[in-house]
């Protein structure tokens, strides 16, 4: 039972830290273009037509 006195505040702190990190990532625009990075990774960058 004594251990819960330490674990509950640690769990609340880590949860708050995770929430802060998530809200910061929303504010900084990390989720604006979800598909753009995926397509850029697949694109080879050669825009010349093959002749």
Residue frames as a rotation matrix with the C-alpha (Angstrom) as fourth column:
UNK 1
0.566 0.824 0.000 0.00
0.824 -0.566 0.000 0.00
0.000 0.000 -1.000 0.00
UNK 2
0.338 -0.532 -0.776 2.90
0.222 -0.756 0.615 2.33
-0.915 -0.380 -0.137 0.66
UNK 3
-0.624 -0.644 0.443 4.10
0.539 0.057 0.841 1.86
-0.566 0.763 0.311 -2.91
UNK 4
0.121 0.758 0.641 0.87
0.982 -0.186 0.034 3.38
0.145 0.626 -0.767 -4.27
UNK 5
0.699 0.080 -0.710 1.82
0.362 -0.897 0.255 6.67
-0.617 -0.435 -0.656 -2.64
UNK 6
-0.295 -0.872 -0.390 4.78
-0.136 -0.366 0.921 6.80
-0.946 0.324 -0.011 -5.05
UNK 7
-0.717 -0.046 0.695 3.29
0.584 0.504 0.636 5.16
-0.380 0.862 -0.334 -8.12
UNK 8
0.326 0.930 0.168 0.13
0.898 -0.250 -0.362 7.26
-0.294 0.269 -0.917 -8.44
UNK 9
0.599 -0.122 -0.791 1.94
-0.099 -0.992 0.078 10.64
-0.795 0.031 -0.606 -8.61
UNK 10
-0.553 -0.833 -0.003 4.52
-0.169 0.108 0.980 9.19
-0.816 0.542 -0.200 -11.02
UNK 11
-0.465 0.466 0.753 1.73
0.830 0.525 0.189 7.85
-0.307 0.713 -0.631 -13.26
UNK 12
0.638 0.731 -0.243 -0.09
0.623 -0.675 -0.395 11.20
-0.453 0.101 -0.886 -13.18
UNK 13
0.202 -0.662 -0.722 3.11
-0.307 -0.742 0.595 13.05
-0.930 0.102 -0.353 -14.01
UNK 14
-0.773 -0.524 0.358 3.90
0.122 0.431 0.894 10.76
-0.623 0.735 -0.269 -16.95
UNK 15
-0.062 0.844 0.532 0.33
0.960 0.197 -0.200 11.05
-0.274 0.498 -0.822 -18.23
UNK 16
0.721 0.290 -0.629 0.50
0.237 -0.957 -0.169 14.84
-0.651 -0.027 -0.759 -18.02
UNK 17
-0.238 -0.898 -0.370 3.86
-0.309 -0.291 0.905 14.80
-0.921 0.329 -0.209 -19.80
UNK 18
-0.694 0.052 0.718 2.39
0.593 0.607 0.529 12.69
-0.409 0.793 -0.451 -22.60
UNK 19
0.411 0.906 0.098 -0.60
0.856 -0.347 -0.383 15.00
-0.313 0.242 -0.919 -22.89
UNK 20
0.472 -0.331 -0.817 1.69
-0.133 -0.943 0.305 18.03
-0.872 -0.035 -0.489 -23.03
UNK 21
-0.637 -0.766 0.086 3.79
-0.071 0.169 0.983 16.41
-0.767 0.621 -0.162 -25.78
UNK 22
-0.368 0.589 0.720 0.67
0.893 0.440 0.097 15.56
-0.259 0.678 -0.688 -27.79
UNK 23
0.683 0.664 -0.304 -0.76
0.580 -0.746 -0.327 19.06
-0.444 0.047 -0.895 -27.50
UNK 24
0.091 -0.749 -0.656 2.60
-0.278 -0.652 0.705 20.57
-0.956 0.118 -0.268 -28.44
UNK 25
-0.775 -0.388 0.499 2.75
0.311 0.454 0.835 18.37
-0.550 0.802 -0.231 -31.55
UNK 26
0.147 0.892 0.428 -0.75
0.965 -0.034 -0.260 19.49
-0.217 0.452 -0.865 -32.54
UNK 27
0.719 0.136 -0.682 0.19
0.185 -0.983 -0.002 23.15
-0.670 -0.124 -0.731 -32.09
UNK 28
-0.177 -0.900 -0.397 3.42
-0.337 -0.324 0.884 22.81
-0.925 0.291 -0.246 -34.08
UNK 29
0.352 0.454 -0.818 1.60
-0.887 -0.116 -0.447 21.29
-0.298 0.883 0.362 -37.09
UNK 30
-0.663 -0.668 0.338 2.89
-0.554 0.742 0.378 17.74
-0.503 0.063 -0.862 -36.99
UNK 31
-0.461 0.579 0.672 -0.44
0.459 0.804 -0.378 16.33
-0.759 0.135 -0.637 -38.20
UNK 32
-0.058 0.452 -0.890 -1.19
-0.518 -0.776 -0.360 18.81
-0.853 0.440 0.279 -40.99
UNK 33
0.271 0.057 -0.961 -0.14
-0.949 0.185 -0.257 16.69
0.163 0.981 0.104 -44.00
UNK 34
0.277 -0.106 0.955 -0.41
-0.541 0.804 0.246 12.99
-0.794 -0.585 0.165 -43.17
UNK 35
0.789 0.120 0.602 -0.21
0.330 0.745 -0.580 11.68
-0.518 0.656 0.548 -46.75
UNK 36
0.876 -0.436 -0.206 2.46
-0.459 -0.624 -0.632 13.99
0.147 0.648 -0.747 -48.15
UNK 37
0.022 -0.928 0.372 5.40
-0.930 0.117 0.347 12.36
-0.366 -0.354 -0.861 -46.40
UNK 38
0.154 0.093 0.984 4.27
-0.012 0.996 -0.092 8.89
-0.988 0.002 0.155 -47.42
UNK 39
0.921 0.224 0.318 4.10
0.306 0.088 -0.948 9.85
-0.240 0.971 0.013 -51.09
UNK 40
0.666 -0.740 -0.096 7.43
-0.731 -0.621 -0.284 11.70
0.151 0.259 -0.954 -50.96
UNK 41
-0.006 -0.670 0.743 9.09
-0.643 0.572 0.510 8.58
-0.766 -0.474 -0.434 -49.55
UNK 42
0.308 0.207 0.929 7.84
0.392 0.862 -0.322 6.52
-0.867 0.463 0.184 -52.51
UNK 43
0.991 0.102 -0.088 8.65
-0.024 -0.510 -0.860 9.11
-0.133 0.854 -0.503 -55.15
UNK 44
0.403 -0.897 0.179 12.05
0.874 0.436 0.213 8.67
-0.270 0.071 0.960 -56.81
UNK 45
0.271 -0.266 -0.925 12.37
0.132 -0.942 0.309 12.32
-0.953 -0.206 -0.220 -57.83
UNK 46
-0.825 -0.527 0.203 12.97
0.238 0.002 0.971 11.65
-0.513 0.850 0.124 -61.54
UNK 47
0.079 0.930 -0.359 10.36
-0.016 -0.359 -0.933 13.78
-0.997 0.080 -0.013 -63.33
UNK 48
-0.475 -0.297 -0.828 11.78
-0.795 -0.259 0.549 13.30
-0.378 0.919 -0.113 -66.85
UNK 49
0.668 0.742 0.061 9.69
-0.620 0.600 -0.505 11.13
-0.411 0.299 0.861 -69.17
UNK 50
-0.156 -0.699 0.698 11.32
-0.020 0.709 0.705 7.90
-0.988 0.095 -0.125 -70.31
UNK 51
0.414 0.227 -0.882 12.02
-0.827 -0.311 -0.468 8.03
-0.380 0.923 0.059 -74.07
